[in-house]
Every structure is written in C-alpha cells, then in structure tokens.
C-alpha cells in the first residue's frame, strides 16, 4: 500500500493535472509515455483493475521497461481480497499528484475507469465507510440471487439511482444497496446533499476508438498476454485465495479476463 499523505485543507486549490482516458487497447500507454517525455510527466494509474497486485499481465499494467521510462504510481499495490472505492482512489491520486507537482513535474492520470475521473475532476459524495459485514452479506446475496433481483430491490428503494444503472451492473448495484442499508439514506440522496469539491482540475483527453478498429488489436493483445504467462498468473492468484470457488469472488477478480482464465 502506498504511504499515506496528509490531505489538503478544505479550502486548498485543486491540483492541476492532465487526464488521459480511453477503452482497453486504444493506445493510452504509448501516448502517455510520449506525453511523459515531451511534458515531463509522472504517470498515475486511473484504472480500477490495474490497482491489483496479483494481475499485472491480465490487467495490462505497465511493463518494467515502460515503468523505467518515467515514474509510475498506484499500479499493483492492492491485495486481491481488498476493495477500493472511487472516493478513496481519488484521495490517493490527488495526494500523489500534489507530490508530483511539488517535484516540478506534471501529473498525468491514465486509465479507463470513468468513475475515477469523475471523482477526481467533479468530486464525489462524502459517504461514510460501510461496515464490512454489510458488504459481505450483500455480496453473498448478489451471487445467490443474481444482479437483476437486487436491481429490482434497489429500484423499489432508490428508483432515481436504479434508473441510471444497468440491471446487471453488479458493482454499482452492490454499492448502492450497501450504502442504503448501512446509512439509512439512498445513494441518490448522498449525491444530492453531500458532494465534496473536486480535488483536481485539468483537461480530460479521451481516445475514441471504434469496435471494428479495436477488435483485431484486442485479439492480438490476448494472444500476447497468454504467451507471456497470463494463465499461470491466474493459477497463482487463485492458489493464494482462501477457497477455490469463493476466491474468484474477491474484488480483484472482477477485472475482465481474470475469472475467465
């Protein structure tokens, strides 16, 4: 886990950053390294799957050669069994961005998780931490009943938020239900009444790539990933889980390709 850094006061000015987003395989890494060379950047991870230590290949974390080209932050630091919220990530990323700025360098946030960029540039609702037992119980119900059933429950309790998310969006359904149960207030209430100021400001550059262009690139990427040992990586990660079936339900396994492998 990266070292904790004291948060700035509530009146602190937002930290200036550059953000680079886009789908998997769209060329973010190559462009980020080019920007780092041209602008003197340090790269900060903004992908919710690349935070996990057990899956450097499957989640396409920067290679040792790419990391040697410029400093990289917040990659591969989280154990598979731990969950991280967008708000927690944003606080960590903003702290790193301030450290980068203090060194006279430019913070460059790179990734594919839209909610992370929203938390960083628009702010997040200040929701208290949810009790772990609530998360565990609702996670078990999610696996037992399926996301559609829990989405129906959410629609009855918080129709405004349920209408915004897909009935199979497991992560957002679980988050909304656990907040509702633990705080007694629906997710939509927190978004309307408890928004924090954004910790950072700056341009958001998005690589727009169509599926026809992406599909062959992703196929080649998968072949290269398998050749590099992705299946062995999944086997090793599963062996470290406390139970062969229950293990793949841990948060780190939710990245595309992890449970499939």
Secondary structure, DSSP 8 states (H G I E B T S, - for coil): ---------TT---EE-EEEEE-TTSSHHHHHHHHHHHHTEEEEE--SSTTBTT-TTTTT---HHHHHHS-EESSS-B-TT----HHHHHHHHHHHHHHHHHTT-EEEEEES-HHHHHHHHH--B------HHHHHHHHHHHHHH-HHHHHHHHHHH-HHHHTTS-TT-HHHHHHHHHHHHHHSS-HHHHHHH-B---SEE--EEEE---HHHHHHHHHHHHHHHHHTTHHHHHHHHHHTSSSHHHHTTSGGGGSTTTTT-
